Amino acid sequence: MTSRKGSPSLGDHAPRIIAVDTYDIRFPTSREMDGSDAMNPDPDYSAAYLVLRTDAGDGLEGHGFTFTIGRGNEVQVAAIEALRPHLLGRPVAELCADPGSVSRVLIGDSQLRWLGPEKGVMHMAIGAAVNAVWDLAAKRAGKPLWQLLADADPAWLVSQVDFRYLSDALTREDALELLRAGRHGAEERRAELLRRGYPAYTTSPGWLGYDDEKLFRLAEQAVADGFTQIKLKVGADLHDDVRRMRTARAAVGPDIRVAIDANQRWGVGESVEWVTALAEFDPYWIEEPTSPDDILGHAAVRRAVAPVRVATGEHVQNRIVFKQLLQAGAIDVLQMDAARVGGVNENLAILLLAAKFGVPVCPHAGGVGLCELVQHLSMFDYVALSGTVEDRVIEYVDHLHEHFTDPVVIESGHYAAPTSPGFSAQMLPESIAEFTFPGGAFWAADLASSRAEVPA
């Protein structure tokens, strides 16, 4: 953990950010093959985590993080630490009244911007910091983030969006019109959300490292638990994927949607060949069939494999690439990620783009805390923007939720709407202490055990 105190005492000044604490948190998920796919066979789910501490005296903190899969998480932590000078000393009330101000400052730093711009490790670090500000703002407002956004004045929400590079597809006027229209019927949808929750699908049965018996058992259990869609990882071996899809269909029957996810494994031609070979099992969508940067490639795959849908987004680096995917007609399903782009502000832009183009949003989740975060964005979208859950589901993976103070709750295949104030981003202190790398209790014991096993 790294902590830096900031701004000298100014007497009776307004409350400010006085410390930015960072943590390199890693979980040993690779040991059970949890999270395994064709491109990432041995992930250790990790979080580059930060806490914004204030001198407000109310005990409220802003928590944020971005997700990695192990090695290199220390690089992501270092990128967050590079933002510290822009955060320390900032007045809490001003920051929470306009989270977009910190987004603009961080993205606009001319020297940090050179490391992107608006992509990669530095942009993800900015997203973690921006999300921490929104977490603090929602806590101070006494509302879960989805409700804070749904209750906000449309003009204020528009002020939080950076329209640079978007105006050929989405203008401020477009956004304001969409948000004003989204207010109609919002109270009824809020009540329905609180009553029933938001539809989910599960990836838990489909990790590539699981054997067929485990796949069948978990797929069958998913249906019993109320899920109407599951997802399988594919792309390592076509013969294996045919067998695994047959196993999944036998477990869930013909009426449950089975999506497939190649995690960028293929080129365009291979994508078409592979999906065509699996078409007999009626895959609902093919996710990340090729590089997330290949807009025209996605469009070509989409034309060739229809009616199988094309879904992409978890590795799309910014709102501009999403804009082009939509303009090019390259995707049927937009998969936003709460921690890949520049935080809530940029995800507002992405939700608005999706609404403008009429493309359903089915967020990427799983990982460490991604389910906890992205549920808020989808719930806001339902209540106060798109106004629908038709063909919309949030990914759910049953991993690591127990480490959060406000973990997701799944009931009958739906995300229950969070009611606690904040962005659901806060981890338990004991989990941070145990899994901070390399000195936390788990990793220190693991290292000591490894050393003991080495022959003298």
GIDA-V963948 format. One record per run of one state. SS is the DSSP state (2 for helix, 1 for strand, 0 for the rest). FROM is the first residue (numbers start at 1). TO is the last residue. If there is no record, write none. Layout:
SS,FROM,TO
SS,FROM,TO
This chain:
0,1,1
1,2,2
0,3,4
1,5,5
0,6,15
1,16,26
0,27,28
2,29,32
0,33,45
1,46,54
0,55,61
1,62,68
0,69,72
2,73,81
0,82,83
2,84,87
0,88,90
1,91,91
2,92,97
0,98,98
2,99,108
0,109,109
2,110,113
0,114,119
2,120,141
0,142,143
1,144,144
2,145,151
0,152,153
2,154,159
0,160,171
2,172,182
0,183,185
2,186,196
0,197,197
1,198,206
0,207,211
2,212,224
0,225,228
1,229,233
0,234,237
2,238,252
0,253,256
1,257,261
0,262,267
2,268,281
0,282,282
1,283,287
0,288,294
2,295,305
0,306,308
1,309,312
0,313,318
2,319,327
0,328,332
1,333,334
0,335,343
2,344,357
0,358,359
1,360,361
0,362,369
2,370,384
0,385,393
1,394,396
0,397,400
2,401,403
1,404,404
0,405,409
1,410,411
0,412,413
1,414,415
0,416,421
1,422,422
0,423,426
1,427,427
0,428,428
2,429,435
1,436,436
0,437,440
2,441,453
0,454,456
